[in-house]
Amino acid sequence: MYSNQLYLVEFSQFLYFCELKLMKNPFKNKTVWIVGASSGIGQALAENLSEQGARLILSSRNEEKLNEIKNSSSKSENIKIFPLDILKFNELEEKTAQAFAFFGKIDCVFLNSGTSSRGTVLETQIDVHQKIMNLDYFSYVILTQKILPFFIKQKSGHFVVTSSIMGKIGTPLRSAYAAAKHALHGFYDCLRAETAKDGIRVTLLTPGHISTEISFHTLTADGSPKGMNDETHQNGLPADKAAQQILRALARNKNEVYIGKKLTQEHLSLFLFRLCPDLLHKIVRKKIP
Ligand SMILES: NC(=O)c1ccc[n+]([C@@H]2O[C@H](COP(=O)([O-])OP(=O)(O)OC[C@H]3O[C@@H](n4cnc5c(N)ncnc54)[C@H](OP(=O)(O)O)[C@@H]3O)[C@@H](O)[C@H]2O)c1
């Protein structure tokens, strides 16, 4: 069983390699800004994009961690470290101008920062909802509004927005997180429709469980961080594989794409949601941990 899985992983890596070669490295010499680059999915994207020859601007609050990522890259000369707290809304206009000034142009922005929530609707304090909406939704809206004039002027640009499978389907204990991620779909679907004429692309990523530290920082009903990792996340798709799936999907020009282990319960739930939503809602209500 183990060796079969190993063959599958190696085979998928081989396919990834061939696909990128055939596409002639779609990100080579492109400038990419990753917000939320210091760990998990963002870090894996940074490492994969650096390997592909992209010029990178890496942002998040933890400058030390960003520098570690830069220093471990064989192409560190193509990486700018650009610390940013996306919750400092009044700084985002100036930060955006600085980011565009680094290389004179940005081809693609990954809006990936965020955290999750755990708690019943009854117990989750309104303050937790507000914090999650600020980090997972409003910060994206504000930064997008600051970036948009640059993309319009360039007549090109790609917003890649990390939503979640929770942005499609609400499950028990995730009301704050699911609400913020659902809101992203409304906002970015409108943005895509409005700005396609300006050469702007929008891709929404809807990951299932990815093996990162996200559950450690997750806010509980009273607003305190969970402080431990979920088994479901630890058993999720490795972040590096998630990054490879994301980059493949972007090269294929997807508007919205599921990222995660294939043919699992969470993957199949998306099909069920489309085909037979009432049945899915019945299944989901039995999922209280
Ligand atoms: N892991 C999963 O199973 C999963 C599933 C679906 C969706 N997602 C989404 O994927 C995205 C990345 O999460 P992850 O799983 O990779 O978790 P993670 O390892 O905890 O990464 C979160 C990132 O967000 C950054 N961040 C948090 N607050 C920030 C702030 N105020 N300003 C700037 N950056 C901030 C963190 O950097 P600093 O701490 O350095 O600021 C870090 O780089 C999130 O949007 C999450 O909702 C994850």
PDBQT file of the ligand as one rigid body, heavy atoms in Angstrom, charges set to zero:
ROOT
HETATM    1  N1  LIG A 301      -4.751  24.715   5.465  1.00  0.00    +0.000 N 
HETATM    2  C1  LIG A 301      -5.954  24.457   5.027  1.00  0.00    +0.000 C 
HETATM    3  O1  LIG A 301      -6.482  23.333   5.195  1.00  0.00    +0.000 OA
HETATM    4  C2  LIG A 301      -6.738  25.504   4.293  1.00  0.00    +0.000 A 
HETATM    5  C3  LIG A 301      -7.918  25.117   3.677  1.00  0.00    +0.000 A 
HETATM    6  C4  LIG A 301      -8.662  26.070   2.990  1.00  0.00    +0.000 A 
HETATM    7  C5  LIG A 301      -8.220  27.367   2.897  1.00  0.00    +0.000 A 
HETATM    8  N2  LIG A 301      -7.068  27.727   3.508  1.00  0.00    +0.000 N 
HETATM    9  C6  LIG A 301      -6.647  29.142   3.389  1.00  0.00    +0.000 C 
HETATM   10  O2  LIG A 301      -5.310  29.194   2.944  1.00  0.00    +0.000 OA
HETATM   11  C7  LIG A 301      -4.721  30.432   3.342  1.00  0.00    +0.000 C 
HETATM   12  C8  LIG A 301      -3.341  30.154   3.921  1.00  0.00    +0.000 C 
HETATM   13  O3  LIG A 301      -3.491  29.369   5.086  1.00  0.00    +0.000 OA
HETATM   14  P1  LIG A 301      -2.473  28.222   5.525  1.00  0.00    +0.000 P 
HETATM   15  O4  LIG A 301      -3.256  26.992   5.668  1.00  0.00    +0.000 OA
HETATM   16  O5  LIG A 301      -1.277  28.219   4.679  1.00  0.00    +0.000 OA
HETATM   17  O6  LIG A 301      -2.170  28.706   7.022  1.00  0.00    +0.000 OA
HETATM   18  P2  LIG A 301      -0.903  29.370   7.714  1.00  0.00    +0.000 P 
HETATM   19  O7  LIG A 301       0.273  28.509   7.541  1.00  0.00    +0.000 OA
HETATM   20  O8  LIG A 301      -1.358  29.711   9.096  1.00  0.00    +0.000 OA
HETATM   21  O9  LIG A 301      -0.649  30.704   6.864  1.00  0.00    +0.000 OA
HETATM   22  C9  LIG A 301      -1.348  31.894   7.103  1.00  0.00    +0.000 C 
HETATM   23  C10 LIG A 301      -0.567  33.039   6.475  1.00  0.00    +0.000 C 
HETATM   24  O10 LIG A 301      -1.313  34.254   6.679  1.00  0.00    +0.000 OA
HETATM   25  C11 LIG A 301      -0.405  35.251   7.150  1.00  0.00    +0.000 C 
HETATM   26  N3  LIG A 301      -1.111  36.262   7.939  1.00  0.00    +0.000 N 
HETATM   27  C12 LIG A 301      -1.921  36.066   9.011  1.00  0.00    +0.000 A 
HETATM   28  N4  LIG A 301      -2.329  37.255   9.488  1.00  0.00    +0.000 NA
HETATM   29  C13 LIG A 301      -1.751  38.208   8.711  1.00  0.00    +0.000 A 
HETATM   30  C14 LIG A 301      -1.774  39.631   8.717  1.00  0.00    +0.000 A 
HETATM   31  N5  LIG A 301      -2.471  40.330   9.624  1.00  0.00    +0.000 N 
HETATM   32  N6  LIG A 301      -1.096  40.291   7.750  1.00  0.00    +0.000 NA
HETATM   33  C15 LIG A 301      -0.372  39.615   6.838  1.00  0.00    +0.000 A 
HETATM   34  N7  LIG A 301      -0.303  38.274   6.781  1.00  0.00    +0.000 NA
HETATM   35  C16 LIG A 301      -0.987  37.584   7.717  1.00  0.00    +0.000 A 
HETATM   36  C17 LIG A 301       0.597  34.464   8.001  1.00  0.00    +0.000 C 
HETATM   37  O11 LIG A 301       1.825  35.192   8.132  1.00  0.00    +0.000 OA
HETATM   38  P3  LIG A 301       2.311  36.008   9.411  1.00  0.00    +0.000 P 
HETATM   39  O12 LIG A 301       1.880  35.264  10.626  1.00  0.00    +0.000 OA
HETATM   40  O13 LIG A 301       3.796  36.064   9.185  1.00  0.00    +0.000 OA
HETATM   41  O14 LIG A 301       1.686  37.361   9.288  1.00  0.00    +0.000 OA
HETATM   42  C18 LIG A 301       0.808  33.242   7.109  1.00  0.00    +0.000 C 
HETATM   43  O15 LIG A 301       1.758  33.520   6.112  1.00  0.00    +0.000 OA
HETATM   44  C19 LIG A 301      -5.710  31.069   4.323  1.00  0.00    +0.000 C 
HETATM   45  O16 LIG A 301      -6.436  32.067   3.641  1.00  0.00    +0.000 OA
HETATM   46  C20 LIG A 301      -6.639  29.920   4.682  1.00  0.00    +0.000 C 
HETATM   47  O17 LIG A 301      -7.929  30.352   5.038  1.00  0.00    +0.000 OA
HETATM   48  C21 LIG A 301      -6.298  26.826   4.201  1.00  0.00    +0.000 A 
ENDROOT
TORSDOF 0
